[in-house]
Structure formats: structure tokens, C-alpha cells
Amino acid sequence: MPLQEQASLWSDTTIKTLDVRSGTLPPGGVMSETGLTANLLLLAGGGEGGLVMNGEVCHVRASFACHAVKGSAFTLTAGSENIHYTVIIYKAIPMTGAAHVLFPQRNHPLRTSFVHYPVLPAELHQAADKIVAKWSRGEGLERFHANALLQGVLYELIMEHERGRGGAESDMVDVVAAYIAGHYRQELKLKELAALAGCGARQLQRRFKQEKLLGPMEYVIQLRMESAERMLRHTDATIGEIAERTGYHDMYYFSRAFKKYYGVPPQRYRRTAASGTGALSACSGLPDRLACSYESLQGPVICHMRGEYCVTASPRRIAVLDVQYADHLLALEMLPAGSVGLGSAALNFPPYIRDRLKATEMLGTYEYPDLQAVERLQPDLIICTEVHDQHYERLRRIAPTIMFKRNESWQRILSLFGELTGKRGEAERIITDYIRRTALLSEELAPVLAGKSVALIRPRESVVRVHTASHRTGAVLYRDLGLPAPLFVADTSDTAYHISVDRLPAVHANHYFLLSNEMMQEGISVTEQSVWGMLDADGREHIYPVDAATWIGCYGPTGINYIVDQVARALLA
């Protein structure tokens, strides 16, 4: 159809609301409509459930919209939680004098049934509440306004649906990837993952491969193999135990799968990793100069972002420009000669290691190191991050300087600190103890959190950050401890989503770890107050305030174990 004719059809169309109703579908409740005599728009929020529309079966999650055209049949069944809904029955009719055949093309949005996940569900539900309020006041101007509001809602949904933004096509991969990240140890089937995404298995396979370059079941294998590789390196668990913990009930099948993925059997991989030889010790050509080490005739060589450092003798006066490195040294029973601290007007070290740093010189802050204090300290080694790149030349004139990526894995950095200080065995023991501990705690938490999800949020100015498994603290929760992430939180390269406070219900978590700045600001911000008010209003969520400075900035082994302690106390209380 010519564009001009399409535009004419839109401009000559009016929306007439016929009925509006709202309510709550209890767990297991059913809403069913057959042979609709007009179009129906269903706006739902809350729990998940199953939807059968015109014979098509799909799984629906919190905050979705269902558009069903005249003649359609659908059945919505609530899952384990309430589904709050608004149903609007309407007609799209030509205005007087316009063409009598409205939208003859079969794929036009107003003649198409579809399920859609809005980009801003909170705003959509606010509009729905206004429509209900206007409609309930009876005839006249209020119902005229209800028609106008409905037209606006339909416009937003159609525009998003046409662009594919926020719909099942665009976010199904993120939803399934997030679910796999939290459940890869369990038996997963492609049909179940497709049902979760609300699509067919072939459609999910195609979309997943387009975005991840591998299929969903291949993604499951990737996460299992990465988990197995970490346990082989850092624990003394048997092959059978590792197989069981990564979702394989047959040890021999696991061994074959591991060899296919890494090229060597798991036992050989473990021996090679322990000896530090072969392919596992190579570091040349790694992207972004990831930290690693290799053996030379003179001693261990540390590869860092600005070159290599040969450890001919263990340094004794070490200055660190990130407090996480002070934590690493303390874990190895080494006291840093100097370290940056936290704060602005009054500088201090993190409370959980403060007492052990009484003899350590304060060197400013991470963002603003006191370089004159570093010079006066006369260290024999300086350790910094890429944030200090502008100071690197000055620093290395003071003493040999190693630069690590700040977001580098703390296990990797601790292993290198073991190489630097001659305490390789102690470093490996700390890593092994941590992996054992988190594996046991993960098993203990699994039945407690069955069917429940955990969110990590941080109020910031006028927005809320919802952290993902790509964030370092998120990785502790979702990868190390295996806590179930909300479906809202996709497994993505971004460390956080930024949402407005009123969109917080869309996260739909049962437990919230709220990263609070109260200790730094001597009181909570307006945004944090709003978050508390919104979550407290429901009464079903559990909220655990934790210190943002510690949870965000302190990534040494002591700090990480401190976070694990707090998680255990909160969720096992």
C-alpha cells in the first residue's frame, strides 16, 4: 500500500473504548476469552504465567502487554504469584466519510495479535491506572480522556513492537542467557529455555546464535567448562565431584566433554596448571595486557599493562595506589609500606582492615594519589592501575612500577602477588578456600532461594543502578555463589542497567542488596529514600542495606570474603 494511503488510514481512524476492567489473578488463577467481539488489550504486571493465544503457547513474565484482535481466543494462567491486570476492550473504526475498509493489510498492528514486553513498564501501568480511573467515572469528558489515553498507549506499544524494541524478539537472548548463568549447573533443555523466552526452539536457536555466536545449549556447555576449569586450577576436588557440581552426573561423559572443549583431559589439565608449564603459562598476545606470569632463569616475570617485571628478590617496601592491593598483601601476611585510602575530607582505610594498617602511610586517595608522599616513602615497588597512567612515568622514576587493570580478577592478582612476595602456596590456599567456601554456601542457599531471585541495586542521584554478573560484586553473587538473578538482569557486558526509581518494580526480585552511601554521606540521599519507600510499600521484598564503599571499592580477598559473610547472614537468617 502506498505510504500516503497508509498515512490516510491512520489519520482517518478513531479509537473507541468499549469496556475497562482491572483486577488480580491469584496463583493458579485462569482468565479466558473466546471469540472476542472487539480488540482486547491486556496490560499485566507482577508474576509470571502461561499464555495460550490462538493456539500458540508461550511463557509470560512480569510486566507484559497482550494485544488480541477481534475473533481471537486466549487463556492466561497465573504461576506462583499474583498477576495484576488491566483489560481494555476497544474498536478501531473509520471516521465519518473515511474509507469503509479499515487496514486491509493483514499484518497491520491493529489487526495483529502479539505479546510485547514494554521498555518502560512502570509508565505503561501508570497510564493504565489513569484509564481505569477515567473510565470508572462514567460518561462525558472523563471517558473522552480515557479514549485519548488509550490511543497514546497503543501508539507507544505499536512503535516499540514495530521497531522490535523490548519485545520477545529483541530481549529473548538476554532473558535466556541470564537464566542459564544462574542455572547452568542444573539439567536444562532447549524446549524449556524456549518456553521461558516465549518463542519456539528454532527461533531461540537462531536468535541466540546471531547475538552470542553460539547456540543456547553450547552456551550452557561454555559456562560449565569455565566453572570446571576454575575448580581444576584452584581446588583439590575429585573429577567426579567437579563433574557433579557442573551439571554432569556421568564423570566419564564430563571428561570427554572437557577434553573436547580444552583439548586435554581434566586430570592432565590440572597437572599442567599446577606445574605452570605448557600452554597454560603463556601470556604473549593476550588482549589488553591481561596480568600473567612466566618463569625465567632469573626468576618469575610478571606481565602487566606497561611491560614486564622480573622478581629477582621479594620487595619489602611496597606502595599500593588501590586499597584492594593493600588487602591482597594483608591476606599474605605482608604489610604495605603505604596505601591510598577512602574518603574526601577525612581519609581512612576500610573499616574491615583498618586495625591492621595502623603502621601504613596514607598516600591520598585512589583518584588523587599523593605523589609527594609516595616519594617520601621511598618504596622498592609501586603497584597501581590504569587510572594512574598519567602518573606512570613519575612513579617509575621513584621505584619499579607495576600497572594492573583495576577490574582484573582478584584471584589472578592474588596469584601474582604470591609470585612477587614468594608466597605462591599461601595465595593458592586462599583461592582454594574461597572456591570451596562459595561452592558449599551455594549448595546451602539453593533450597532457601528456590524460585526466588536476588538483585544488587545502588541508588545514584536520580537513577538506580541494577548490577549484573559482569560487575565484580555481581560476579560474587551470581557466579561464585550461584544466586538466581532476576530475569530483568541480562547476562551482558554492561556492568549495570540504569533505571528510574519508578521502574524498580520491573526488576521483580524477592531479595535486594541495597548499596547504600549512608556511611559516606552521613545520611541517605533522596533517591535512596524513594527506593526504600517503593520497596517497603510492597512488603514482600527483603531489603539488606550494605556499605557501597566496601562492596564496590574493596576487591581483595578479605573484602570479598566480607561480602560473602554478609550475604550468608542476610539470606540464611
C-alpha positions in Angstrom: 0.0 0.0 0.0 1.4 3.5 -0.8 2.7 5.5 2.1 0.3 8.3 1.5 -2.7 5.8 1.7 -1.3 4.3 4.9 -1.0 7.7 6.5 -4.6 8.5 5.5 -5.8 5.3 7.1 -4.1 6.3 10.4 -5.4 9.9 10.3 -9.0 8.8 9.5 -9.1 6.3 12.4 -10.6 6.7 15.8 -10.3 4.6 18.8 -13.5 3.8 20.8 -13.2 2.2 24.2 -15.9 -0.3 25.0 -15.0 -1.6 28.4 -12.3 -1.3 31.0 -11.7 -3.6 34.0 -8.8 -4.4 36.3 -8.1 -7.0 39.0 -5.7 -9.6 40.3 -5.3 -13.1 39.1 -4.2 -15.3 42.1 -1.6 -18.1 41.8 -3.1 -20.8 39.6 -5.9 -18.5 38.6 -7.2 -18.5 35.0 -8.5 -15.8 32.7 -10.0 -16.9 29.5 -11.7 -15.2 26.5 -13.0 -16.9 23.3 -14.4 -15.4 20.1 -13.6 -11.7 21.0 -16.2 -9.4 19.5 -13.7 -6.5 19.5 -9.9 -5.9 20.1 -8.6 -6.5 23.5 -5.5 -5.0 25.2 -4.3 -6.8 28.4 -1.7 -5.0 30.5 -0.2 -7.2 33.2 2.3 -6.9 36.0 3.6 -9.0 38.9 4.2 -12.7 38.5 4.8 -15.0 35.6 2.5 -17.4 33.9 1.4 -19.2 30.8 -0.5 -17.7 27.9 -2.3 -19.6 25.1 -3.4 -17.3 22.3 -5.0 -18.6 19.1 -3.4 -22.0 19.7 0.1 -20.5 20.3 1.6 -21.3 23.7 4.2 -19.0 25.4 5.6 -18.3 28.9 5.0 -14.7 30.0 6.9 -13.0 32.7 6.3 -9.8 34.8 5.1 -6.7 33.0 3.8 -7.7 29.6 1.2 -6.5 27.2 -1.0 -8.8 25.2 -2.9 -7.4 22.1 -5.6 -9.8 20.9 -7.7 -8.9 17.8 -11.4 -9.5 17.2 -12.2 -13.2 16.9 -9.2 -14.3 19.0 -9.2 -16.7 21.9 -6.7 -16.6 24.7 -6.2 -18.2 28.2 -3.9 -16.7 30.8 -2.9 -18.9 33.8 -1.0 -17.3 36.7 2.1 -19.0 38.1 3.2 -19.0 41.7 2.5 -15.3 42.3 -0.4 -12.8 41.7 -0.7 -11.2 38.3 -2.2 -7.7 38.4 -4.0 -6.8 35.2 -6.0 -4.2 33.3 -8.2 -5.3 30.4 -9.3 -2.8 27.8 -11.9 -3.7 25.1 -11.8 -1.3 22.2 -12.7 -0.8 18.5 -10.6 0.9 15.8 -13.2 2.4 13.4 -13.0 4.7 10.4 -14.3 8.3 10.9 -17.3 9.5 9.1 -16.5 10.0 5.4 -13.4 7.8 5.6 -12.7 4.6 3.7 -15.1 1.8 4.9 -12.3 -0.9 4.8 -10.1 -0.3 7.8 -6.4 -1.5 7.5 -6.9 -4.2 4.8 -3.3 -5.4 5.2 -3.3 -8.5 7.4 -0.1 -7.7 9.2 -1.1 -4.2 10.4 -0.6 -3.8 14.2 -4.3 -3.1 14.9 -5.2 -6.3 13.0 -2.4 -8.4 14.7 -2.3 -10.3 17.9 1.0 -10.1 19.7 2.7 -10.3 23.1 5.1 -7.4 24.0 7.4 -6.6 26.9 7.4 -2.8 27.2 10.7 -0.8 27.5 9.2 1.3 30.3 6.6 -0.9 32.0 6.1 1.4 35.0 5.0 4.3 32.7 2.6 1.9 30.9 1.0 0.8 34.1 0.6 4.3 35.3 -1.2 5.1 32.1 -3.4 2.0 32.5 -4.3 3.2 36.1 -5.4 6.6 34.7 -7.6 4.9 32.0 -9.3 2.8 34.7 -9.8 5.9 36.9 -11.2 7.9 34.0 -13.4 5.1 32.8 -14.9 4.4 36.2 -16.2 8.0 36.5 -18.9 7.4 33.8 -19.9 9.1 30.6 -18.7 12.5 29.5 -15.3 14.2 29.3 -13.6 11.6 31.6 -14.3 8.8 29.1 -13.3 11.0 26.2 -10.0 11.4 28.1 -9.8 7.6 28.6 -10.0 7.2 24.8 -7.2 9.7 24.3 -5.0 7.9 26.9 -5.7 4.5 25.3 -4.7 5.9 21.9 -1.4 7.1 23.4 -0.8 3.6 25.0 -1.5 1.9 21.7 0.8 4.3 19.9 3.7 3.5 22.3 3.2 -0.2 22.1 2.9 -0.2 18.3 6.0 1.9 17.8 8.0 -0.4 20.1 6.6 -3.5 18.6 7.3 -2.3 15.0 10.9 -1.4 16.0 11.3 -4.7 17.8 12.4 -2.7 21.0 11.7 -4.5 24.2 9.7 -7.3 22.5 10.3 -11.0 22.7 12.5 -10.9 19.5 14.9 -8.4 20.9 15.3 -9.4 24.6 14.8 -13.2 24.4 18.5 -13.8 24.2 19.3 -11.7 27.3 16.5 -13.4 29.3 17.7 -16.9 28.4 21.4 -16.0 28.9 20.6 -14.6 32.3 18.7 -17.7 33.3 21.4 -20.0 32.0 24.1 -18.1 34.0 22.1 -18.8 37.2 21.1 -22.4 36.4 23.8 -23.9 34.3 24.6 -26.5 37.0 21.1 -27.9 36.5 19.7 -30.0 33.7 18.5 -27.6 31.0 16.5 -28.4 27.9 16.2 -26.3 24.8 12.4 -26.5 24.8 12.3 -25.2 28.4 14.5 -22.3 27.5 12.4 -21.5 24.5 9.3 -21.5 26.7 11.0 -19.1 29.1 11.6 -16.8 26.1 8.1 -17.2 24.9 9.1 -18.5 21.5 9.8 -21.7 19.6 13.0 -23.7 19.9 14.2 -23.0 16.4 13.5 -19.3 16.8 15.5 -19.1 20.0 18.4 -21.1 18.5 18.6 -18.7 15.5 18.4 -15.5 17.6 20.8 -16.8 20.2 23.4 -17.8 17.6 23.1 -14.4 15.9 23.9 -12.5 19.1 26.2 -14.9 21.0 27.8 -16.7 18.0 26.8 -20.0 19.6 23.5 -21.8 20.5 21.9 -21.7 23.9 23.0 -25.3 24.8 26.5 -24.5 23.6 26.4 -21.5 26.0 25.4 -23.9 28.8 28.5 -26.0 28.0 30.7 -23.0 27.9 29.7 -21.9 31.4 30.1 -25.4 32.7 33.5 -25.8 31.2 34.7 -22.5 32.6 33.5 -23.4 36.1 35.2 -26.8 35.8 38.4 -25.2 34.7 38.4 -22.9 37.7 37.9 -25.8 40.1 40.6 -27.9 38.5 43.1 -25.0 38.9 42.2 -23.9 42.4 40.7 -26.9 44.3 41.6 -30.5 45.1 38.0 -31.7 44.4 37.9 -35.0 42.6 36.9 -35.2 38.9 33.7 -36.9 40.0 32.9 -34.0 42.4 33.7 -31.4 39.7 31.5 -33.2 37.2 28.6 -33.3 39.7 29.0 -29.6 40.6 29.0 -28.5 37.0 25.8 -30.5 36.0 27.3 -33.8 34.8 26.1 -37.0 36.5 28.4 -39.2 34.5 32.1 -38.5 35.3 33.3 -40.2 32.0 30.9 -38.1 29.9 32.2 -35.0 31.7 35.8 -36.0 30.9 35.1 -36.4 27.3 33.2 -33.1 27.1 36.1 -31.3 28.9 38.7 -32.9 26.5 36.6 -31.8 23.5 36.4 -28.2 24.9 40.0 -27.7 26.1 41.9 -30.3 24.1 43.2 -32.3 27.1 41.6 -34.5 29.7 40.8 -32.8 33.1 43.5 -34.6 35.1 46.2 -33.6 32.6 44.9 -30.0 32.6 45.1 -30.0 36.4 48.7 -31.3 36.3 49.7 -28.7 33.7 48.1 -25.9 35.6 49.9 -26.9 38.8 53.3 -27.1 37.2 52.9 -23.7 35.4 54.2 -25.1 32.1 52.8 -25.5 28.7 50.1 -23.5 27.1 48.6 -22.5 30.4 51.6 -20.4 31.3 51.9 -18.5 28.1 51.0 -14.8 28.2 52.2 -13.3 25.0 49.5 -11.9 22.7 46.8 -11.7 25.4 44.3 -8.8 24.8 44.7 -5.6 26.8 47.8 -6.9 28.5 46.0 -9.1 31.0 48.1 -9.8 34.0 50.0 -13.1 34.0 53.4 -14.6 34.8 56.0 -16.9 33.4 59.3 -18.4 34.7 62.7 -17.2 33.6 66.3 -18.1 34.5 66.4 -15.0 36.8 63.0 -15.7 38.5 59.3 -15.2 38.0 58.4 -12.5 35.4 55.1 -10.5 36.0 53.4 -9.3 32.8 51.4 -6.1 33.4 49.9 -3.4 31.3 53.1 -1.4 30.8 55.6 -4.2 30.4 57.3 -6.9 32.5 58.8 -7.0 35.9 61.3 -9.7 36.9 61.2 -10.8 40.5 64.8 -11.2 41.4 64.1 -10.6 45.1 60.9 -10.2 47.1 60.2 -6.4 47.6 59.8 -5.4 51.2 58.5 -1.8 51.0 55.5 -1.8 48.7 53.3 1.2 47.9 49.9 0.5 46.6 47.6 3.0 44.9 44.4 1.0 45.1 43.2 -0.2 48.5 42.3 -3.7 47.1 46.1 -4.3 46.8 46.6 -3.5 50.5 44.0 -6.2 51.1 46.0 -8.7 48.9 49.2 -8.0 50.8 47.5 -8.4 54.3 46.0 -11.7 53.2 49.6 -12.9 52.5 50.7 -11.6 55.9 52.5 -8.7 54.3 52.1 -5.1 55.5 52.1 -2.4 52.7 54.5 0.5 53.5 52.0 2.9 52.1 48.5 2.8 50.6 45.8 5.1 49.4 42.6 5.3 51.5 38.9 6.2 51.2 37.0 9.4 51.8 37.4 13.1 50.8 37.8 15.5 53.7 38.9 12.8 56.2 40.9 9.9 54.7 40.8 6.5 56.3 41.3 2.8 55.4 38.3 0.5 55.0 36.9 -0.5 58.5 37.4 -4.3 58.0 41.2 -3.9 57.6 41.8 -0.6 59.3 43.3 -2.0 62.5 45.9 -3.9 60.5 47.0 -0.8 58.6 48.0 1.3 61.6 51.6 1.3 60.6 50.9 2.0 56.9 51.4 5.5 55.5 48.4 7.2 53.9 49.1 8.1 50.2 46.0 10.1 49.3 43.1 8.5 47.5 42.7 6.2 44.5 41.6 9.0 42.3 44.0 11.6 43.7 47.2 9.9 45.0 49.7 12.0 46.9 52.8 11.5 44.8 55.0 13.6 47.1 54.0 11.2 49.9 55.0 8.3 47.6 58.4 9.9 47.0 59.0 10.4 50.8 58.1 6.7 51.4 61.0 5.5 49.3 59.3 2.2 48.3 61.1 -0.5 46.4 58.0 -1.4 44.4 54.8 0.6 43.4 51.6 -1.1 42.3 48.9 1.0 40.5 46.1 0.7 38.0 45.4 2.1 34.5 43.7 5.1 36.2 47.2 6.2 37.2 48.6 6.1 33.7 49.1 9.8 33.6 51.5 9.4 36.6 53.3 6.3 35.4 56.5 8.0 34.2 56.9 9.9 37.5 56.1 6.8 39.6 58.6 4.6 37.8 61.3 7.2 38.5 60.6 6.7 42.2 60.6 2.9 42.1 59.8 0.0 39.7 56.1 0.2 39.0 53.6 -2.5 38.0 50.2 -1.5 36.5 47.3 -3.9 36.6 43.8 -3.4 35.2 41.6 -2.4 38.2 38.9 -4.8 37.2 41.2 -7.7 36.9 40.1 -10.9 38.7 41.2 -10.8 42.3 42.2 -14.5 42.1 44.6 -13.7 39.3 46.1 -10.7 41.0 46.5 -12.6 44.3 48.4 -15.4 42.5 50.7 -12.7 41.1 51.2 -11.2 44.5 52.2 -14.7 45.6 54.8 -14.7 42.9 56.0 -11.2 43.9 56.3 -12.0 47.6 57.5 -15.6 47.4 54.2 -16.8 48.9 52.7 -18.7 45.9 51.5 -21.5 48.2 49.6 -19.2 50.5 48.0 -17.4 47.6 46.7 -20.7 46.1 45.4 -21.8 49.5 43.4 -18.6 49.9 41.9 -19.0 46.5 41.1 -22.7 47.1 39.5 -22.0 50.4 37.3 -19.3 48.8 36.1 -21.6 46.0 35.4 -24.4 48.4 33.5 -22.0 50.7 31.4 -20.4 48.0 30.6 -23.8 46.5 29.3 -25.1 49.9 27.4 -21.9 50.6 25.9 -22.1 47.1 24.5 -25.5 47.9 23.2 -24.3 51.2 21.4 -21.3 49.7 19.9 -23.2 46.7 16.9 -24.6 48.7 16.4 -21.4 50.6 16.2 -19.4 47.3 14.2 -21.9 45.3 12.0 -19.9 42.9 13.3 -16.6 44.3 15.7 -14.0 42.9 18.3 -11.6 44.3 19.0 -8.1 43.0 22.0 -5.9 43.6 21.0 -2.2 43.4 22.6 1.1 44.0 20.7 4.4 44.2 22.7 7.1 42.4 21.5 10.7 42.0 18.1 10.4 40.2 18.6 6.8 39.0 19.0 3.3 40.3 21.8 1.0 39.1 20.8 -2.6 38.8 24.1 -4.5 38.7 24.7 -7.6 36.5 27.0 -10.6 36.7 29.6 -8.5 34.7 30.1 -6.3 37.7 32.7 -7.6 40.1 30.4 -7.7 43.1 27.6 -9.0 40.9 30.0 -11.8 39.9 30.4 -12.8 43.5 26.7 -13.1 43.9 25.6 -14.6 40.6 28.7 -16.6 39.5 30.6 -17.5 42.7 27.5 -18.1 44.9 25.1 -19.0 42.1 22.3 -16.8 43.4 19.4 -16.6 41.0 19.4 -13.3 39.1 16.1 -11.5 38.3 15.0 -12.1 34.6 15.3 -8.3 34.3 19.1 -8.6 34.7 20.5 -9.9 31.5 23.9 -11.6 31.3 25.6 -8.7 29.5 29.0 -7.0 29.0 27.5 -3.9 30.7 28.1 -3.9 34.5 24.7 -2.3 35.3 21.3 -1.1 34.0 20.3 2.4 34.9 16.6 2.8 35.6 14.4 5.5 37.1 13.1 4.8 40.6 9.5 4.3 39.4 10.7 1.4 37.2 12.1 -0.5 40.2 9.1 -2.9 40.4 10.0 -4.2 36.9 13.1 -5.8 38.5 10.7 -8.0 40.3 13.3 -9.5 42.8 12.5 -11.2 46.1 15.7 -10.1 47.8 17.5 -6.7 47.3 21.1 -5.9 48.4 21.0 -2.1 48.5 24.4 -0.5 48.1 24.0 2.5 50.5 26.1 5.6 50.6 24.9 6.4 54.1 28.3 5.9 55.8 30.0 8.3 53.3 27.2 10.9 53.2 26.1 10.8 56.9 22.6 10.2 55.7 20.8 8.7 52.8 20.0 10.5 49.6 16.6 11.5 48.3 16.8 8.7 45.7 17.7 6.1 48.3 14.7 7.3 50.4 12.5 6.8 47.4 13.8 3.3 46.8 13.2 2.4 50.4 9.6 3.8 50.2 8.8 1.9 47.0 10.2 -1.5 48.1 8.8 -1.2 51.7 5.3 -0.4 50.2 5.0 -3.9 48.8 6.1 -5.7 52.0 7.1 -8.9 50.1 10.7 -7.9 49.3 13.6 -8.4 51.7 16.0 -5.4 51.7 19.5 -5.6 53.0 21.4 -2.3 53.2 25.2 -2.7 52.8 28.0 -0.2 52.6 28.6 0.8 49.0 32.2 1.9 49.6 33.1 -1.6 50.8 31.0 -3.6 48.3 32.1 -1.5 45.3 35.6 -0.5 46.0 37.3 -3.3 48.1 38.1 -6.3 46.0 40.9 -8.0 47.9 40.3 -11.5 49.4 39.4 -10.1 52.8 36.9 -7.7 51.3 35.4 -10.4 49.0 35.0 -12.8 51.9 33.5 -10.0 54.0 30.8 -9.6 51.3 30.2 -13.4 51.3 29.8 -13.2 55.1 27.1 -10.5 54.7 25.3 -12.4 52.0 25.2 -15.6 54.2 24.0 -13.7 57.3 21.2 -12.0 55.3 19.9 -14.9 53.3 20.3 -17.6 55.9 18.8 -15.6 58.8 
